Amino acid sequence: MIYGTIGATTTASAAARRRQLLQEQEEEEMTQYTQDDISSDWEFKIVRSSTSAFRKPEVLNRLLEEESQAGWVMLEKLDDSRVRFKRPRSAQAKDMYLPEGIDPYRTHYGTLSNQQAMMSLLVGLLLLSALAGVFVFIYVAR
């Protein structure tokens, strides 16, 4: 039983890694930078969400507000889980004055996917243990 769970988790991890590689390749193709972007000394980043959180306008607005504190400006929303930003390199000089908890170079928003997978696995194992306990109780009670 445990081996099946481990195999399923390993397969899910491999599939997630393949999806991530495909997304990165797609991002490289989608994010064309102009000569002005390159010569004007800009920094770029993509913030990702494992849960497609940016589909909700209030979450996207919260992200934009947080990123703007570090000088980041949204270039485009690639999809419900990826938003691309840019800021002038000169904004780095103000990074030390940012409020606690604001990471100017964060690239992930919300719960990380591997944390979600581990939590799902843990919940599944707990449910299986509880179910096994119920069956043992019923068997012993007979």
PLY file of the C-alpha trace (Angstrom):
ply
format ascii 1.0
element vertex 142
property float x
property float y
property float z
element edge 141
property int vertex1
property int vertex2
end_header
0.00 0.00 0.00
2.77 2.44 0.95
4.77 1.55 -2.18
1.79 2.46 -4.36
1.54 5.83 -2.63
5.26 6.48 -3.05
5.12 5.47 -6.72
2.14 7.76 -7.33
3.91 10.63 -5.58
7.08 10.07 -7.63
5.07 9.96 -10.86
3.21 13.13 -9.87
6.51 14.87 -9.07
7.98 13.91 -12.45
4.86 15.16 -14.24
5.00 18.43 -12.30
8.66 18.90 -13.23
7.83 18.31 -16.93
5.03 20.89 -16.74
7.44 23.34 -15.11
10.04 22.84 -17.85
7.39 23.36 -20.55
6.22 26.54 -18.81
9.77 27.87 -18.61
10.29 27.17 -22.31
6.99 28.90 -23.12
8.00 31.89 -20.99
11.29 32.22 -22.85
9.40 32.31 -26.14
6.67 34.68 -24.90
8.87 37.23 -23.15
10.60 39.02 -25.96
12.58 42.04 -24.78
13.13 45.09 -26.93
16.51 46.71 -27.42
15.26 49.58 -25.25
14.42 47.12 -22.45
17.91 45.69 -22.55
19.82 48.95 -22.95
17.76 50.87 -20.37
19.05 48.77 -17.50
15.81 47.08 -16.46
15.35 44.03 -14.25
12.66 41.48 -15.09
10.99 38.71 -13.16
8.00 36.40 -13.29
6.00 35.70 -10.13
4.29 32.31 -10.14
1.43 30.81 -8.15
0.92 27.05 -7.82
-2.81 27.53 -7.33
-3.79 29.86 -10.21
-4.43 32.50 -7.55
-4.18 35.40 -10.01
-7.53 34.50 -11.53
-9.06 36.37 -8.57
-8.83 40.15 -9.10
-8.37 40.82 -5.37
-5.36 38.47 -5.21
-3.82 39.99 -8.35
-4.33 43.49 -6.92
-2.68 42.44 -3.64
0.29 41.05 -5.59
0.61 44.27 -7.62
0.47 46.38 -4.45
3.15 44.30 -2.74
5.44 44.27 -5.76
5.04 48.02 -6.33
6.58 48.67 -2.90
9.86 47.39 -4.36
9.43 49.35 -7.60
8.11 46.49 -9.74
5.58 47.30 -12.46
3.42 44.66 -14.10
4.20 44.11 -17.77
1.65 41.39 -18.40
-0.39 38.65 -16.85
0.74 35.55 -18.71
-2.08 33.42 -17.26
-3.82 32.82 -13.93
-0.60 31.58 -12.35
2.12 33.84 -13.85
2.65 37.60 -13.89
5.66 39.33 -15.46
7.22 42.46 -13.91
10.00 44.93 -14.60
11.74 47.62 -12.59
14.76 49.89 -13.10
17.97 48.53 -11.57
18.26 51.78 -9.64
15.38 50.56 -7.44
17.84 48.13 -5.81
19.21 51.04 -3.78
15.90 51.27 -1.89
15.58 47.52 -1.18
17.13 47.84 2.30
14.29 50.20 3.32
11.47 47.85 2.34
9.03 46.74 5.08
9.79 43.42 6.73
8.36 40.53 4.72
8.73 42.25 1.34
11.23 40.31 -0.79
12.01 42.29 -3.95
13.20 39.13 -5.70
10.45 36.72 -4.78
9.27 34.65 -7.70
6.55 32.61 -6.00
3.25 33.67 -4.48
1.37 31.50 -2.01
2.01 27.89 -1.09
4.73 26.07 -2.99
3.52 23.09 -5.03
5.83 20.59 -3.32
4.46 21.71 0.05
0.95 21.17 -1.28
1.88 17.69 -2.49
3.37 16.77 0.87
0.31 18.07 2.71
-1.97 16.08 0.40
0.11 12.96 1.00
0.03 13.50 4.75
-3.74 14.03 4.77
-4.19 10.91 2.62
-2.06 8.81 4.97
-3.96 10.13 7.99
-7.27 9.25 6.35
-6.02 5.76 5.49
-4.85 5.29 9.09
-8.22 6.42 10.42
-10.04 4.12 8.03
-7.83 1.18 9.03
-8.54 1.97 12.69
-12.28 1.89 12.03
-12.00 -1.51 10.31
-9.92 -2.90 13.19
-12.45 -1.57 15.70
-15.35 -3.16 13.81
-13.47 -6.48 13.48
-12.53 -6.59 17.16
-16.03 -5.54 18.26
-17.61 -8.53 16.46
0 1
1 2
2 3
3 4
4 5
5 6
6 7
7 8
8 9
9 10
10 11
11 12
12 13
13 14
14 15
15 16
16 17
17 18
18 19
19 20
20 21
21 22
22 23
23 24
24 25
25 26
26 27
27 28
28 29
29 30
30 31
31 32
32 33
33 34
34 35
35 36
36 37
37 38
38 39
39 40
40 41
41 42
42 43
43 44
44 45
45 46
46 47
47 48
48 49
49 50
50 51
51 52
52 53
53 54
54 55
55 56
56 57
57 58
58 59
59 60
60 61
61 62
62 63
63 64
64 65
65 66
66 67
67 68
68 69
69 70
70 71
71 72
72 73
73 74
74 75
75 76
76 77
77 78
78 79
79 80
80 81
81 82
82 83
83 84
84 85
85 86
86 87
87 88
88 89
89 90
90 91
91 92
92 93
93 94
94 95
95 96
96 97
97 98
98 99
99 100
100 101
101 102
102 103
103 104
104 105
105 106
106 107
107 108
108 109
109 110
110 111
111 112
112 113
113 114
114 115
115 116
116 117
117 118
118 119
119 120
120 121
121 122
122 123
123 124
124 125
125 126
126 127
127 128
128 129
129 130
130 131
131 132
132 133
133 134
134 135
135 136
136 137
137 138
138 139
139 140
140 141
